[in-house]
Amino acid sequence: MMYIDKIESFAKQMQCEIKYRNEADGILVLENEQDGIHNLILGVAPPILIMEMYLFSFKEDNVHMFKALLQKNRDTLHGAFVLNEEGTKVLFRYTMQIEALDFNEFEGAINAVGLLLNEFAPNIIEYSKY
């Protein structure tokens, strides 16, 4: 079984909707509304799986926002808040080894992302106004 098929199978077991699939590039885009996950990009790049989700853009650098995101990263067990290459968007990014990835680990990662987003939603909404 190809890695992308394995990941898609796990996503379907979790009732995630596959919004986009590009086997050649190893890309899946998932939705899981019950967990607040929208347009979660999964990049299959052996030996790793990259999960990345756009959260918000900002117009000006804000030390308070950056500090709060870095402090939240410390509390986050899996993944981290990151900036895009241009430094204008905040994303959530999570990577894991794909070769031995099983359903329980995948499910835990998706659940962790959903929990973090729900827990930190008021802050994300506030920061998106900057």
Secondary structure, DSSP 8 states (H G I E B T S, - for coil): --HHHHHHHHHHHTT-EEEEEETTTTEEEEEEGGGTEEEEEEEEETTEEEEEEEEEE-SS--HHHHHHHHHHHHH-SS-EEEE-TTS-EEEEEEEEESTT--HHHHHHHHHHHHHHHHHHHHHHHHHTT-
